[in-house]
Amino acid sequence: MKKKYIKIGTVVLLAFFGVNKMNAQEKKNDFGNPPLIHYLNDEHTRSISLSGYAEAWARYTQLNPGSMINDQNKSESADLSLRRIRVKMTYKPTEKLTFVLQGGATNVNANQKGVNNFELLDAYGEYKFSNAIQFGAGRSTWRGLSRFTTGPLNTLLYDLPAYATSNAGITDATVRELSAYLKGQIGKFDYRLVVADPYTNLMADPKLNVATVSKNATNKDFSGYFRYAFFDTENISSPFNSGTYMGKKKVLSVGAGFDYIHNLMWHKDELDVTKNDDMKNFAVDVFYDAPINKEKGTSISAYAMAMHNDYGPNYVRYVGTNNPATGVNSANASLNGAGNAMPIIGTGNTYFLQVGGTLPYFNKQKNDMQLQPAASVQLSDLKGLKDNAVIYDAGVSLLFNKMSSRLTFDAQNRPIFTNDGGNAVATDRKWQFVLKYRIDIS
């Protein structure tokens, strides 16, 4: 019986990975290999494919005041971690129907003991009525608001912009929600409209003139994003948008979006009466990516965003990405909290600018290896902070096989806020240095 199962398994694997010679000649991935796709018909319109990626971090962090690792006070940390691991299957049984199944683990580090199990991330189906109308439903990252709210496919720096997934862990799980969406592309214009059931995380009792996430039953999450492309159009088959095309396309797109949840938040007023607050977020952004010299491989990429957020009075959220600390000593803590946490979003306005590009190939004959420097700045003018929160990132990537195998160094400088007579004042700044390696599977 076991031999029978082994034979069946072998046949299935051979059928899947037995990509025919025609496909191997037609298309290669960044490693020069045929992609992991098996076509189900001669027209190549039906298929099943595998893809994924892994990101590993080596990091040194100056920790926020009062940070603790286990029961020990720490002012700095050096650690290794797996930021993300993803395995994805895409199944197209017909020309109009697509099913996506994705699993993975996030923020696997030494201080998250037993938390980072390999979990279901995406499971959704999509039906394509036409290019203009495509409907999908399930658990996914299909969201509105801004270009990078779902996270980018390819990042110029070590990770996605901090503000972009600001509700992560509050109304979603790893940026996923149970939702239904409508999307489409009409000439140079594309859109997405999403209605979701938000998760209920990080809820708290109402506070005086400071909004927190309500403990009441949540309402629907409505979001949308609308974009116009002046030159080349972009692929909308995935919820993720590219952070750079390395000059392979000429793209100038302008987008605008929203995200709204009725009565997500609450607070108490001066009369001790509980007031409900809607979450109302709006954003506009511009993305530009173009070649400078195709023969040399040089290109430029730029992204600018302005966002207005309204969560209720004086709301500020401090988040530490892949946080290396396990707790904080309240006796000498800052408002930032533990580890590398910083204010990334809140009621007020946030502005973001990122610029980068590719330098000439090391070996022009082979189009082999490149450097990709980049820098970004985020400025948040929030009602709950007396001073602006300004976050700087600068780094460079060594591209071994375009974006599919790359080593990125990033230096980040963040503000530290303390309570000064009831005002949140920036009193210090801390550094974080990340060396990331990413490999894509396709």
N, C-alpha and C positions, 0 to 999 in steps of 0.2 A: 504493500500500500504506500509506504514511504517513497519507494522508487517511482511509483506512478505520479505522486505529487511533485517530485523533483523534475521529472520529465515535463510535466505540465508547466511548471514554473520556468524551466529553461526555454520552452517554446514561446511563452509569453514575453520573456525578456528579449529573446532573439527577434520576435515580431516587432516589439516596440523600438528597439535600438537598431533594427535592420533598415536604416534609412537608405533608400535606393540611390544608385549612382547619379541619377539625374538631379536629385535634390542636393547631393553633396557638391555637384558641380555648379548648381545655380546659386547656392547661398552658403556662406561661411560665417562663423561667429568671429569674435575679436581674436581668438586663438588660432584661427585658420582651420578649425574643425567644423564638420557639419553639425548643425544644431540638434538638440535632443528632441526631435519631432518625428512622429510617424504619421504619414498621410493615409487616410482611409479611402481615398478615391484617386483616380488618375488625374483629375482636374486640380488636385491639391487644395480643395475648398473645405474638406473635412479632415480633422486631425486630432491627435492627442499629443501633448508636449509636456516636458518637464523643464523647470527652471528654478532658480534660487540664488542665494548669495550668503556669504558670511563676512562679518566685520569683527576684527580683533583690535583691542585697544591696549596700548602700554601708556600709562599716564602718571604724571606728577601733578599734585594739586595742593595749593595753599588753602587750607581749610578755614571755614568761617569761625569766628570766635565762639568758644564753648563746644566745639565739635567733639564727639566721642566716637571711638571705635571699640565696640563692646563696652567695657566699664572704664576705659582709659581715656583721659583727655589727650587730644591730638591737635597739633597745629599744622601738620602736613601729612601727606599720604602719597605713596607710590604703589600702584597696583596694576594688575593685568585683568582684563575682562573680555567677554564676548558681548559686544553691543547688540548685535542682532544675528540670528540664524534663521533663514527662510527656505522652505521647500514648497514649490508650487506646481500644481497640475492644472492644465487648461485643456478642456475637452470640448471639441466642436463636432457633435454628432450630425448636425446639418449645417447648411450655409447660414442659417439665421439664428441658430441657438448655440449659446456658449455657457459652459459651466466651469467655475473656478473654485478650486479647493487649495487652501494654503495653511501650512502650519509652521511653527517655529518657537523660538525662545528669545527673550529680550532681557538685556541688562543682567547677564550672568556674571556675577562677581563674587569675590570671597565673602562678602558681608551679607549676601542674600542667600543664606543657607536654606536649601530645600524649597525655595520659592520658585525657582526658574524651571518649571517643567516644560517639556515640549507640548505646546497647546494648539488647539484649533484657533486660527486667526480669521480666515476668510472661507465662506461657503455661500456662494450666490450664483444665481442663474440670470442670463440676459437674453432677451429676444430682440432681434433687429428687424423692425418693420420696414425701415428704409434708413438711408444715411441721416435723415432729419429726425427720425423718431426711433429710439431704442429704449426698451424698458427692462429694468432689472430689479431683483429683490433678494434679500438674504442678509447675511452678516458680512459687512465689507467696510472699506475705507472711503466709499463714495460719499463725499462731503462737498459743501459749497464754501463760500466766504472768500478764499484767496488761492493763488496758484499753488502754494506750498502747504495748505492746511492738511492735506493728506500725506505730506512729505514728498520730496522730489525723488525721481528715479536716479539721477546722477547729481551729486553735490559738488560744488566747487571747493568747499572746505570740509572739515571733518564730520559734520553732521548737519541736519536741517536747521533752519533758523529757529531760535528758542521760542519766539512768540507764536510760531505757525500752528503748533498743535497744543495751544495753551489750555484747552479743556481736557487734555489727556488725563485719564484717571478720575475725572469728575463726572462727565456725562458719557464717557465711552470706556472701552477696555482695549488698551493698546491701539488707540485711535480708531477702533471699530465700533459700529453700532448696528443694531438690527434695523434695516431700512428698506425702503423702496425708492427707486430713482427713475428719472426720465432724462435722457440726454440725446444730443444729436449734433450734426454738423451740416450747415447750410452755406455752401460756398466758403467764404472766409470767416464766417461766424460759427461759433460753437457754444453750447450751453449745457448745464446740468442743474436739475432741480431735485431735491432730496427731502423726504419726510422720514423721520426716524423715531424710534422709541429710545430715549436716552437712559443710560444706566444711572443709578443713584449712589454716588460715592462721595466721601468726604463731607457728609452732611453735618450741620452744627446748629445749636440753639441760636436764636436771634440775639444780636448784640446791639448796643446803643450806637446808632449812626454809622455802623459798619456792616455791610452786606455779607452774608454767608449763604452757603447752599442750603435751601430749605429742606426740612424733613417731611414735607407734604408729598403727596403723590405727584410725580412729574408729568408734565404735558409734552406734547409732540415737539420734536426738534425740526424746524423748517430751515433749510439752507439752500443757497443757489450760487452759481458762478457763471458769468457770461463773458465771452472773450471774442475779440476781433483780431484777425491776423492780417497784417498789411502785406507781407511777402509770402513765404512758405506757410502752409497750414501745418498743424501739429496733430499727432495721432491721439484719438480719444478712446481707444479700446481699453485703456487702463485708467484707473482713478488717479494714478500718479503722473505728474508733469515733470519733464526733464529739467534739471538744473543747468545743463549745458549740453550742446550738441557738438562741441569742439570744432565749430565751423563747418560741419557737414551739411548744415542747412543755413539759410538766411531767414531769421525769424525776428519779427517785431510784432509783439502782441500786447494789446491793452485789455485789461480785465477789470471786472467789478463784481462784488458778491456780498452776501448777507448771511447771517445766522441768527435765528430767533427762537427763544423758548419762553413761553408765558409763565410767569410766577416761579421761575427757577430759584430765585434768591428771596431772602427776607431780612428785615432788620427791625429794631425798636426805635421809635422816635422819642422825643423829650418827655412825652406823656406816658411812656412805657407801653405804647400801643404797637403791636406787631404789624408791620407793613410788608406787603409782597412786592417784589421787584422783578420785572422782566429782564431777560438777557437779550440785549440788542446790539449786535456787532455788524459793522459795515467796513468794507475795504475796497480800495482801488490799487491796481498795480500795473507795472510795465516791465516787459521782459524783452531783452535784445540779445541775439546771438548770431554772429556772422564770421565768415572767414576773412582774414587779412591777406594771406598768401597761401593758396591751396597747395602749391608745390612744396613750400617749406613746412606746411602744417600749422601755421600761426592763425590764431583766431582771438576774438574778444567776446566776452559774455558779461551782461550787466542786468541787474534786477533792482527795482525800486518799488516800495510799497508804503501806503499810508492807510492806517486802520483806526477807526473809532469804536471803542468798546464801552458799553454801558451795562454793568452788572448790578447797579445799585450804589448807594453812597460808600465812598472810600474803600471799595474792594481792591485788594492787591493780592496777587498770588505769587508766592516764592517757590521755585522748583529747582531741584538739583538733578540734572540728567545723569543717569547711571551713578547715583550718589555713592561715593566711597565711604561715607560715615553711617553709623548705625543709630546715632542719637545725638542729643545736645544737652549740655549742662545749663539749665536756665539761669543759674547764678551769674554767669558772664556771657550769655548768649546775645547775639545781635538779632535784629528783626529778620535777617535772612534765614535763620534756622541752621540746620546741620549741614556739614559737608561743603558742597559746591553750589548750594541753592542761592538763587538770586531772583529779584523781581522781574518776571517776564511778561506779565499781563495784568490788567486791572481796569477799573473805570477811568477812562481818559483816552489819550491818543498815543499811538505807537507808530514810529517811522523806521523803515529799514532800507539800507542800501548795500548792495554787494556787487563787486566788480572783480573780474578775473579774465584769464585767457590762457591759451597754449603758446609756448615758445617753439622755435624750430626743432624738427626732428634731430636726434643725435646722429642718426645715420639716414640721410635723405634717400639713398638708394633703396633701403629696406623699409622706409617709413617707420623706423623703429625708435621707441622710447621718446618721451617728451617730459618737460617740466610744465606745470600748470600753477602759477602763483595766483593768489586771490586774497581779498580783504573785505571785511564787512563791518558795518556799524549799525547798532540798534539804539534808538533814542525813544524812551517812553516818558511822556508827560502825564502822570497819573494823579488823580485827585487825592489819593491816600498817601502820597509822598510829597514832602516839601521841596525836595530837589529832584531833578530829572534823573532817571536811571539810564545810564549810557554803558553799553556793552560793546567791546571791540574784539574782533577776531582777525587774525592774519596768518597765512600759511602757504604751503606749497606742496603740490602732489607730484610724485614721480610715476608716470604712466608707463607701465611695462607693456601692456596689451590694451591700448586705449583705456576706456573706463572699466574694462572687465577685470583688470588686475592692476592695482595701484596702491602706492604707499603715500600717506598724507601726514604731514606735520602741521599742527595748528597750535597757535598761542592765543589764549583768550584772557582778557582782563575784564573783571566784573566789579561792580560797586558793592560796598557793605553799608547797610543802613542801620542806624541805631535810633532809639527813642530819646529825643531831646525836648523835654517839657511837653510831651504829647504830640510832637512833630517827628515824622520819619525823615532823618537827615543823613546824607551820605557822608560818612566819616573816614572811610578807608577804601582801598581797592585790593583785590587779590588776583593771583595768576593761576591759570591751569594750562598745562602743556600736554597735548595728546599726539601720540604716534599711532596712526591707524592703518591697518592693511585690510583691503577688501578684495574678495574674489567673487566673480559672478559665474553662475552655472546656467548655461542656455543651450 
